[in-house]
Structures are given as C-alpha cells and as structure tokens.
C-alpha cells in the first residue's frame, strides 16, 4: 500500500467515524475468509459495517473524533464494527462472537464514552432504534384505538336495542 492509498484509507475512516454512533473493537483470532464474509454480511444486513484495518492507520484516523480514547485498544489483529444506530454493531458482534470462538470483543466506544467488553454486551442487550420507534408508535397509537372503541360502543348498543325491538315486533 503506497502513501496515497494510506491517506485515502485514513480520510475515509476518519469521515465515517464522525457519522457513527458506536464503534466496537473486535480481535480476530484466525477467522477464515468465509467467517469474515459472513460477519460482514450480517453487519450490512443490520445497517452496520465491519472493517479490518492497520492499527497505525486507525490510530491516525481516530484523531480529532469522539473515538480518540479507543487508541489504546488497537493492538493486535483487530477489526472495527461501526454503525450509526448505537446498538446495531454491538448486537451483531456479540451474537457472532457467541457462535464463533475466533472473534473476541475487546471493547468500544459510544461517542466519547469508552466501553469495555462488558459494556458492549450491555449495549447489545438494549433494543435497537427501530424497535424503540415501533414501541413508541404503539404507545402513541393505543389511546387513539381505545378512544375509537369507546366512542363506537354506544352506537353499537343502540343498534342492538333497535334490533331487539324489531325482532320483538316481528314475532
């Protein structure tokens, strides 16, 4: 990799880190190409990204971002899982690490907040942004549904009473 390619990698990583809500650092302990591809696909499906990069380049890229504190964790063969949703990358990384012993969660950061491996696990147990939105819509929609049911009930009762009188007169 020549100097221009390195500078492009650093600038691209730096730009993406400024937009991300979370960075999860993983250590690859001999994962195969198929396993890495599977992990990347699962990350993409969840709206996250997974990138293995040289530690020196990553340390340069994290300067002047909220993630400057993770520099000490960038040792050995590491990969960076990132996502704008604070939960997506952590959830996929933790789920993948449960089924694959060659992926170890080192730690991460959520903005300026530094997380250890247990912090990443706790973050992964939270509901995702989409799940929270769905719950919020359900909570907002519930009173409207109850109101419609309550206002409809008297009309339905009147219809039953009129139906009973009509049946009584017909008999």
N, C-alpha and C positions, 0 to 999 in steps of 0.2 A: 504494500500500500504506500503510495507516494504522498508527499506533503499536501498536495491539493485534495486528494481523496480523504486524508485525515481531517483536513479543515472542513470539508463538506460534511463528514460524519459528525464532527463536533457541533457544527452550526445547526444541523438538522436535529440532533438530540437536544441541544440547548433550547431550540424553538419548541419542540414537542413537550419538554419538561415544564415550560412556562404555562402550558394549557392543561396539564394533567392535575387531577385531584389526589392521586395516590401513586406512589412508586413502591413496588415490592421487590426486594432483592432476594434472589434465589441462588443457590450453589448447585452447579451441575456436577454430579459425581459419576461421570461416564455414561450419560444418556446416549442412546442410539439416535440415528438420524430420524428414524420412524417415530420414536418417542418425542423428539423435539418438534417434529412436524405436527404430531397430534396435539401437543401442548399449544403450539402457535394457532392451530385451527380452533381449539376450544377458546382461546383468548379472543380471537377475531369474532367468534360467534357471540361472545359476551360483550363485545364492544371495547375490548382491551387490546393491548399489543404486548408482544414479548420479544425482546432483542438481546442478543449476546454481543457485547462489545468489549473492546480492550479497556481495562481498568483505568489506564492512564488517560485515554480519550474521554471516558465517562467522568473522571475527576475534573477534567478541564471543562466539560460541558455543564456540570452542575454548579459551577461558579456563577455567582450573581443570580441564583434562583433560590426558591424556598427550600430546595433539597440539598443545599451545600453541606448539611450536617451528616449526610449518608456517606461521605467520602471515606470515613474510617472503615465502613463495612465492605468497601470494594477491594477485596483481596481474594486471590484465587480465581478459579473459573466461575464467574458469576453471570447472571442474566438479570435484566431489568424488565419487570412486568409493570406496565403503566396503563392507567385508564382515567378518563375524565370523571366517571362515576366513582366515588371513593370506595365502593365496596366490590365492584366487578373484578378487578385484577386480583384482589386478595382472595375472593371466593374461589376463583378458578385455580389459582396457585395452590391453595390449601386442599381443594378437592383432588387436584392432580397429585400432590405430594402424598395423600392418603393411599393412593393406589400404586404409586411408583416410589420406591425407596431410593432412587438415584437423584431425586430432587429434594433439596433441603431448603427450608425457608430460613433465611438469615435475619431478615428484619425489613425495615422500610421506613417510609415517611408519608404523612398526610399533611401536605403543606409544610409548615415549619415544625410540626410535631413529629419527633423521632419515635419510631416504633420498634420494639424488639420482636422476636418470633411469636411470643405470646400475644403481643398487641396486634399483630397481623391476624392471628387466629381469632381474636375477639372481634376485630373489624369484619372478618369474613362471616361471622355468625349474625351480623346485622342484616336487616332486609335491604335489598337493592333499591336504587332510586325509583325504578319502575314499580316495584312492589309497594313502596311508600305512596307513590302517586295513586295507585289503584285503591289503596286503603282510604286515602283522603277523598277521592271521588265517591267511594262507597259511603263514607261518613256524611258527606255533603248531600248525597242523593237520598239517604234514608229518611230524613224528615219530610222531604217533598213527597215521597212514596206514602208515608204514613198520613200526611195531610190529604192526599188524594183519596186514600181509603176511607178516612173519616168523613170527608165531605160527600162521598158516594153512598155511604151506608144509609142515611135517612131516605134517599130516593129509592134505594133497593127495598127498604122496609115498606115504604108506601106502595110500591109496585106489588109486593106480596099481599098486602092488605086488600088492595083493589082486586087482585087475582082471586083471593079467597071469597070476597063478596060476589064476584062474578060467578064463581063456581057454585056458591050457595043459591044464587038466584036461578041458575040454570037447572039445579037439581030439584 
